[in-house]
Amino acid sequence: MASKTEEPINEQAIANIYSAMRSEITQIYSKITELEMEVSEHSLVINAIQPLDPARRCYRMIGGVLVERTIREVLPAVQRNKEGIEEVIARLNEALEKKKKEISDFEAKYKIRIRKPDEVKEEGGRKEGSAQGVLVGPAAGSNE
């Protein structure tokens, strides 16, 4: 069975592919966060204008232009936008799960192991000696 993509030839190529995959996951996370903030803003607007008189004037930003409408016109549009954003978030979460599975399969295939920051510090401590992290107070004879 032939694979769809060409197999990486060296460790650097594997590391680059892995880094790109991690970057994609980070981008998806940030987009989901951004859209969740928009959903919360839409919810605030909906909660603020729902109890008001439907004939009351309100203003809505459409494509950088502030337009005057009534609450009766704006409320359904804001609710539709909120639902649309929630659908996009659901699709992004599905894509995120696929990417996570893809990256875990990649990690298993190439036996990739992530070093935690404390592991790196421990290795550095062994190389440099045990003087790291020692707090030295003022000298005893400096009370003149």
N, C-alpha and C positions, 0 to 999 in steps of 0.2 A: 504494500500500500504506500503510494508516494504522498509526501506531505505537501500542503498547499504552498508553504513558504520555504525558502532555502534555509538549510540548517546553518546557524552561526558557526564560524570557523575557529574563533579563538575566545579567550576569556573576556577580552575587551569588548568584542561585539556582543557577547552575552550580557555583560554589564550595561552596555549602552541600551540594549533592548529592554532590559529590566528597569533601568532608570526611566526610560520613556513610558513604560507601563505604569510605574509608580506616579509619574507626572500626570498621566491621564486620569488616574484615580483621584489625585489631588484636585485636578480641575473639575471633575464631576462633583466632588464634595463641596467645593466652593460655589459652584453653580446651584446646587441644591440649597445651600445655606442662603444664597442671595434670593432665590425664589421663595423660600420659606419666610424670609423677611417681607417680601411683597405680599404674600398671603396674609400675614399678620396685619400689614397696613390696610389691605382691602377689608379685613374683618373689622378693624377699628372704624373705617369709614362707614361700613354697613351698619354697625351698631350705633354710630352717631346719627345717621340720617333716617334710620328705620322708624323711630317713634315720631318723627316730624310730619307735618302736614304734606301730603303728596303734591299739592299745588305750589308749595313754597319754592322759591328760586334757589338754585345752587349753581356752583361753578365747577367745571370739570376741565382738566388739562387733557387735550387730545393732540398728540403730535407736536407738542411745544406751544400750542395755541390754547388760551383759556377761553372756554365757551360757556355761555349762560344757558342753562337748561332748568327743568323742574325735577324735583326729587322723583316724581313718577317716571321720568325718562331715564334718569341716571341710575337709580337703584338696581333695576334688572341688568343693566350693562355692567355695573361693578360686580354683581353676583356672578354673571357669566364669565367675566374676566377671572375672578377668583377660582371658579370651577376649572377653567382652562389651565390656570397655573398649577392647580392641584394635580391635574392629569399629567402635565409635563413633569412634575416632581415624581409622580408614580413611575413614569417611564424612565426617568433618570435613575431612580432607585433600582429598577430592573437592570438597567445598563451597568450600574455600579456593582451589583451582585455578579453579573456575568464577568466583569473585569476582575473582580476579586477572585473568582474561580479560575479565570485564565491565568492570573498572576500566581496563584497557589500551585496550579499545575506546572507552570514554568519553573517555580522554585523547586518543586519535587523533581522535575525532569533533569534540571542542571544542578541539583543539590545546593541551592543557594541558601545561605544562612546569614541573617542580619545580625550585625554586632550591635549590642546595646551600648549606649554611651558609657555606662559604668564598667563594661568589659574592656572598652578601649582605655579608660583611665587606669584600670588595674594593670593592663599590659604596659602602659607608659610608666606606672609606678615601679614596676619590676625593672625596667630598663634604666630609669634615672636614679633609683635608690629610694630609701624610705624617708628622706628629708621633706618630701612633698607634704603640704598640709600642716606643717608645724608652726605654731604661733609663738613668736618670741617677744617677750615683754621688754621694758626698758632695763638697761644695765643696773645692777645693784649699787654701784658706786657713783651713780649720776645724780644723787640728791644733794648737790652742793648749794 
